[in-house]
Amino acid sequence: MTRIKSPAEPFRIKVVEPLRRSTRAEREAALKKAGYNVFGLPAGKIAIDLLTDSGTSAMSDAQWAGIMMGDESYAGARSFFRFEKAVKNLFGFAHVIPTHQGRAAERILFETILKKGDSVPNNIHFDTTRANVEVRGGIAVDLVKDEAYDPDIERPFKGDMDTAKLERLITAKGKKRIPLVMMTVTNNSGGGQPVSLANIRAVSAVCRRHGIPFFFDACRFAENAWFIKRREPGYARKSVAAIAREMFACADGATMSAKKDALVNIGGFLTLNDGDLASRLKNTLIVGEGFPTYGGLAGRDLEAIAQGLAEVVDEDYLEYRTAHVAYLGRLLDESGVPIFKPVGGHAVYLLADRFLPHIPRDQYPGWALTVALYREAGIRAVEIGGVMFGKLDPKTGREVFPSLEMVRLAIPRRVYTASHLEVVAEALIALHKRRDAIKGLRIVEQAPHLRHFTVRMEELA
Ligand code: P61
């Protein structure tokens, strides 16, 4: 295996958390108890947890110091003003509304602006965004360029939205039935791929021409900005912070899960320019989350977010971060394990239907791979495929599957070393050699929305 020696982790380790090994018998029992759903596993029985990069970051010494500095006043806390200043400094919008996490920001936004039957375009909606649109009777429409669904094309910005598709949707639905256009950076459901500034500008121009607000789903904005710096002509000399400001200057607002690129374990926010809308959002916030200067968070959380936002745009960090994730991708690719290309910002995505060609889509190959990876090596990953995004067609009674059947190996920020990634690669390479023994599954029990969290499965003989 080729080891990238540089850049090494740009931090040293001050606090450690022991990892526990489990026996195969323990893992087998845990799987059975969890209904063959890795979301149901106790984390103590997991060796390396790549379920998500969300809320799993290691905080810095400065963030922990911020935790001690938290001002826990109910209203007008000092920590809120520090948080607000940090968000405004990078995002540049006039109003900042804290929420307890990303989907709370989505809920408040859609509860306030979405009417039944409205359409919401996005490059690709992540599952919580889609759910927040659909539970209110909205239609979540994915308008990414077709190349996003081709896992083999190596293009720099496979998260880009197709503006021709956007124009067609606006013509078909009418701008009154489109309360806003969203853009997810990086595009999580499509391999963690970035969106170019050229595309952001083009989408923004379409929105402005039709008078439709344009919002970012900004969870991984810093990783996106780093890819712009590295891949888009004209940006090599600009700072990531300046590029982020340039991205946001094209939009009217953003929803943010701070659990990703604000390097914290909990938190989120809404930020926008429209003062009237901000007032309405705050009214909704007060009913469900909290007073507008804390919005479901403690003062200490606001401090940690403010500090995290300053750290995440550090370019030594981003260079290491993206190289670290790419390293895992390279180890797998060199050994013939099928992955989505190019490697995205926060995760390596396995192509489960190619990994397990003997398992048909209606036996959930991606899910089967998450079960096998845990059973063999105690490693947890997440399916981004037929269980997460499959839908029952009411007319035919059959399930319709998304075009990509993937398993995401999400890399928590600043948590695992390159050696951990090598362990993951070795386990997957071994599993790939013995792939014929992996079995498909059937669903025993499921919920109407976001079913993957609680679904119970049974392995097929
Ligand atoms: C993740 F298995 N992402 O990627 P919240 N937008 C986007 C996200 O990636 C996102 C949210 C909004 C997660 C956590 C997660 O079924 C799952 O702070 C682009 O998690 O509410 C979250 O932000 C929502 C994992 C979410 C899942 C849903 O791992």
Residues whose N, C-alpha, C, O or C-beta is under 5 A from the ligand:
A	BS01	P61	L51 T52 D53 S54 Q101 G102 R103 A104 F126 D127 T128 T184 N188 D217 C219 S257 K259 G267
